[in-house]
C-alpha cells in the first residue's frame, strides 16, 4: 500500500484497521514512527514499532529508524520482512523467547553488525530462521547476553546496556554531553575504538560505575565527565588524550589512582 513512499515519516493506525498487508510499509526510508490507536483489537505499537495486539509478534520496524534496537521480551516471533531495508539498524538484541524469524526479516539491513542473543548458541541454532536473512547471519552473534536497554548517544554512536550493568558504546564520533548522567545501572563502561571524545558530564553522577575503558583514539575528556562517580576506583588516560576538562573527576570519593600520560597538556581547574 505505501511501498517506497520515501517521504512518509509517521503513520497513525486507527482502531478500525484489522489487517495490514505484507510489505505495506516496504522501503519507506523516512518512516520512523508507527502509532496504533489503543482501542485497536489486532495491533499495538511500542516506541514507534508495530506489534501484534498481544505484543508476541514484531510486525514492522520503521525503515527510517537508526542505531540499536532491543526486541521487547514479550515477542516470540519476528514477522516476515519485519526489518526489511532497515539500512540504519546497527545492533539488535533478541530475547531467548523468540522462536521464529520470518522470511526476509532482516533483508537489506546492510549496517547490522552485532546481534545480542539472550540464549545459548544451541538455542540460536534451533530458531526457525526464514530465507533471505543474510544480513542477520553475517552479523556477529553474542550469546548469553541480555540487553536491558539500547539507544544512541551521539551522531553515529550507539550504546547497549546488558544485564550485568556493562555499557558498550560503539561507532565513530563523540559521546554527547550528559549522555548517561545519573544512570545508576551502569557498573562498567566499554568505549570502543571509534570514539574520539567524551562530552561534558557524560557520566555525571553514575554512582555505581566502578570501571571504564577509554580507547587510545579519544583526544578530549570533557568537563565533569565523571563528576560524582563515587564507586570509580582507578582510571588510566590513554596517550591520545590532550585535554581533561574542569572537574572531570570531582567528587569521585573512591578514586585512588589516575594515570595521566605526557600527551595531556591541559587540565582545567
C-alpha positions as CSV (number, residue, x, y, z in Angstrom):
1,X,0.0,0.0,0.0
2,X,2.7,2.5,1.0
3,X,5.7,0.7,-0.5
4,X,8.5,3.1,-1.4
5,X,6.8,6.2,-0.1
6,X,10.1,7.7,0.7
7,X,8.7,11.0,2.1
8,X,6.4,9.3,4.7
9,X,7.7,9.9,8.2
10,X,4.9,8.8,10.5
11,X,1.7,6.6,10.4
12,X,-1.2,6.5,12.7
13,X,-3.4,3.4,12.5
14,X,-6.9,3.8,13.8
15,X,-9.0,1.3,15.8
16,X,-10.9,0.2,12.8
17,X,-8.0,-1.5,11.0
18,X,-7.9,-5.3,11.4
19,X,-5.5,-6.3,8.7
20,X,-2.3,-4.8,7.3
21,X,-1.0,-6.4,4.0
22,X,2.5,-7.8,3.6
23,X,5.1,-5.2,2.7
24,X,2.6,-2.3,3.4
25,X,5.5,0.0,4.5
26,X,8.3,-1.6,2.5
27,X,11.2,0.7,1.6
28,X,9.6,3.7,3.4
29,X,13.1,5.1,4.1
30,X,12.0,8.1,6.2
31,X,9.4,6.3,8.3
32,X,10.4,6.5,12.0
33,X,7.1,6.1,13.9
34,X,4.1,3.9,13.7
35,X,1.3,4.7,16.2
36,X,-1.7,2.4,16.9
37,X,-5.0,3.5,18.5
38,X,-5.3,1.9,21.9
39,X,-8.7,0.5,21.0
40,X,-7.4,-1.4,18.0
41,X,-8.0,-5.2,18.6
42,X,-5.4,-6.5,16.1
43,X,-2.3,-4.3,16.5
44,X,-0.3,-2.3,19.1
45,X,2.7,-0.1,18.9
46,X,5.6,0.3,21.3
47,X,8.3,3.1,20.8
48,X,7.0,3.6,17.2
49,X,7.3,-0.1,16.3
50,X,4.3,-2.1,15.0
51,X,3.4,-5.3,17.0
52,X,0.5,-7.7,17.2
53,X,-2.1,-6.8,19.8
54,X,-0.7,-9.2,22.4
55,X,2.9,-8.0,21.5
56,X,4.1,-11.5,20.8
57,X,4.9,-10.8,17.1
58,X,7.0,-7.9,15.8
59,X,5.2,-6.9,12.6
60,X,7.1,-3.9,11.3
61,X,10.1,-1.9,12.4
62,X,10.1,1.5,10.6
63,X,12.8,1.6,8.0
64,X,13.9,5.2,8.9
65,X,14.9,4.3,12.5
66,X,18.7,4.1,13.0
67,X,21.1,2.7,15.6
68,X,20.4,-0.1,18.1
69,X,17.1,-1.8,19.0
70,X,16.1,-4.2,21.7
71,X,13.2,-6.5,20.7
72,X,10.6,-6.5,23.5
73,X,10.7,-9.5,25.9
74,X,7.1,-10.4,25.0
75,X,8.0,-11.1,21.4
76,X,8.2,-14.8,20.3
77,X,8.1,-14.2,16.6
78,X,9.7,-11.7,14.3
79,X,7.5,-11.5,11.3
80,X,8.2,-11.8,7.6
81,X,10.1,-8.7,6.3
82,X,9.8,-7.1,9.8
83,X,13.1,-5.2,9.4
84,X,13.1,-5.1,5.6
85,X,15.5,-2.5,4.3
86,X,16.3,-1.0,7.7
87,X,19.7,0.1,6.4
88,X,20.4,2.2,9.6
89,X,19.9,-0.7,12.0
90,X,23.3,-1.4,13.5
91,X,22.6,-3.6,16.6
92,X,19.7,-5.7,17.6
93,X,19.1,-7.5,20.9
94,X,16.9,-10.6,20.7
95,X,15.4,-12.4,23.8
96,X,15.6,-16.2,24.3
97,X,11.8,-16.3,23.9
98,X,12.0,-15.7,20.2
99,X,11.5,-19.0,18.3
100,X,10.8,-17.8,14.8
101,X,12.4,-15.2,12.5
102,X,10.4,-14.8,9.3
103,X,11.4,-14.8,5.7
104,X,13.4,-11.7,4.7
105,X,13.0,-10.3,8.2
106,X,16.4,-8.6,8.1
107,X,16.8,-8.3,4.3
108,X,18.7,-5.1,3.4
109,X,19.9,-4.4,6.9
110,X,23.3,-3.6,5.5
111,X,24.6,-1.8,8.6
112,X,23.7,-4.6,11.0
113,X,27.0,-5.7,12.7
114,X,26.0,-7.2,16.1
115,X,23.2,-9.4,17.4
116,X,22.9,-9.8,21.2
117,X,21.0,-13.1,21.9
118,X,20.0,-13.9,25.5
119,X,20.1,-17.7,24.9
120,X,22.8,-20.1,24.1
121,X,24.4,-21.0,20.7
122,X,22.4,-24.2,20.7
123,X,19.2,-22.2,21.3
124,X,20.0,-19.9,18.5
125,X,20.6,-22.8,16.1
126,X,17.1,-24.1,17.0
127,X,15.3,-20.8,15.9
128,X,13.4,-21.2,12.7
129,X,15.1,-18.6,10.5
130,X,13.5,-17.9,7.1
131,X,15.3,-17.3,3.9
132,X,16.8,-14.0,2.7
133,X,18.3,-13.2,6.1
134,X,21.9,-13.0,5.0
135,X,22.4,-9.7,6.9
136,X,21.4,-11.4,10.1
137,X,23.6,-14.5,9.6
138,X,26.6,-12.4,8.6
139,X,26.4,-10.3,11.8
140,X,28.4,-11.1,14.9
141,X,26.2,-13.1,17.3
142,X,26.8,-12.6,21.1
143,X,25.3,-15.4,23.1
144,X,24.0,-15.5,26.6
145,X,23.6,-11.7,26.8
146,X,20.5,-9.9,27.9
147,X,20.3,-6.3,26.8
148,X,18.3,-4.1,29.2
149,X,18.3,-1.1,27.1
150,X,19.9,0.5,24.0
151,X,19.9,3.7,22.0
152,X,22.1,6.5,20.5
153,X,24.4,8.8,22.3
154,X,25.9,11.0,19.6
155,X,25.9,11.3,15.8
156,X,26.8,7.8,14.5
157,X,27.1,6.3,18.0
158,X,25.0,3.6,19.6
159,X,25.0,2.1,23.1
160,X,23.8,-1.1,24.7
161,X,23.5,-1.9,28.4
162,X,23.5,-5.5,29.4
163,X,22.1,-7.3,32.5
164,X,25.5,-7.1,34.2
165,X,25.5,-3.4,34.0
166,X,28.1,-3.2,31.3
167,X,27.6,-0.3,29.0
168,X,29.2,-0.6,25.5
169,X,29.5,2.4,23.2
170,X,30.4,1.9,19.6
171,X,30.5,3.8,16.3
172,X,32.6,6.7,15.2
173,X,32.4,10.2,16.8
174,X,32.0,11.9,20.2
175,X,29.8,10.9,23.1
176,X,27.1,13.6,23.7
177,X,27.2,15.9,26.7
178,X,25.3,14.4,29.6
179,X,24.6,11.2,27.6
180,X,24.5,8.9,30.6
181,X,24.2,11.3,33.5
182,X,22.8,9.9,36.8
183,X,22.4,6.4,35.4
184,X,22.9,4.2,38.4
185,X,22.5,0.9,36.4
186,X,25.9,1.4,34.8
187,X,28.7,-0.7,36.6
188,X,31.3,-0.7,33.8
189,X,31.9,1.2,30.6
190,X,33.5,-0.2,27.4
191,X,34.2,2.6,24.9
192,X,35.2,1.1,21.6
193,X,37.9,2.3,19.3
194,X,35.8,4.6,17.1
195,X,35.1,7.1,19.9
196,X,37.1,10.3,19.6
197,X,35.9,12.4,22.5
198,X,33.8,12.1,25.7
199,X,31.4,15.0,26.2
200,X,30.8,17.2,29.3
201,X,29.1,15.4,32.2
202,X,28.7,12.3,30.0
203,X,28.8,10.0,33.1
204,X,28.0,12.6,35.7
205,X,26.5,11.0,38.9
206,X,26.9,7.4,37.7
207,X,27.3,6.2,41.3
208,X,27.6,2.5,40.5
209,X,30.3,2.9,37.9
210,X,33.5,1.0,39.0
211,X,35.5,0.6,35.8
212,X,35.9,2.4,32.5
213,X,37.9,1.5,29.4
214,X,39.0,4.6,27.3
215,X,40.4,3.8,23.9
216,X,43.5,5.5,22.5
217,X,41.6,7.4,19.9
218,X,40.0,9.7,22.5
219,X,41.6,13.2,22.4
220,X,39.5,15.0,24.9
221,X,37.6,14.3,28.2
222,X,35.0,16.9,28.8
223,X,34.2,18.9,31.9
224,X,32.5,17.0,34.7
225,X,32.6,13.8,32.6
226,X,32.9,11.5,35.7
227,X,31.8,14.0,38.3
228,X,30.2,12.2,41.3
229,X,31.1,8.7,40.2
230,X,31.7,7.6,43.8
231,X,32.4,4.0,43.1
232,X,35.1,4.6,40.5
233,X,38.5,3.4,41.9
234,X,41.1,3.8,39.1
235,X,41.4,5.4,35.7
236,X,44.1,5.2,33.0
237,X,44.0,8.0,30.5
238,X,45.4,7.0,27.1
239,X,48.3,8.7,25.3
240,X,45.9,10.2,22.7
241,X,44.2,12.5,25.2
242,X,45.5,16.1,25.2
243,X,43.0,17.8,27.5
244,X,40.9,17.0,30.6
245,X,38.0,19.3,31.4
246,X,37.2,21.1,34.6
247,X,36.0,18.9,37.5
248,X,36.2,15.8,35.2
249,X,36.8,13.6,38.3
250,X,35.4,15.8,41.0
251,X,33.7,14.0,44.0
252,X,34.9,10.6,42.9
253,X,35.3,9.6,46.5
254,X,36.6,6.1,45.8
255,X,39.2,7.1,43.2
256,X,42.6,6.2,44.5
257,X,44.7,6.3,41.3
258,X,44.7,8.2,38.0
259,X,47.4,7.7,35.3
260,X,47.9,10.8,33.2
261,X,50.2,10.5,30.1
262,X,52.6,13.1,28.8
263,X,50.3,13.9,26.0
264,X,47.9,15.8,28.4
265,X,48.8,19.5,28.1
266,X,45.6,21.0,29.6
267,X,43.8,20.1,32.9
268,X,41.2,22.7,33.7
269,X,40.8,23.7,37.3
